[in-house]
């Protein structure tokens, strides 16, 4: 499971950078602290499905793109 969390975080970071967004940009949209996004990207946090859906919307991508 840890590998899945790590891969998800890598996908979030890759997409965020492609869209020229900072962790702060994403955190403002989600209403969370920037360090929460950092933890997700580093595989230290295991976000809920609802949070994953919010991240997808904030990045303007499908859920599938984030979790593949």
Phi, psi and omega in degrees: 000323181301324178297322179295317180295319180294315180296319177301313179301320177297319178297317179302311182297314181301313181292318180301315181292321177300329181268009180054043178251144175271167173300324178297321178300312181295318182296325178294318179297319183278341183076034178235170179284149180303325181294337176293316178295319177302315179298321177296312183296330180271001179078018180269341180244144179245089185291153177289166178299323178295321178292321177299319178297319179295320179297316178302315179295318180298325180271352179071035179230168178281159174303319182301320181295325180286325188260359180284000000 
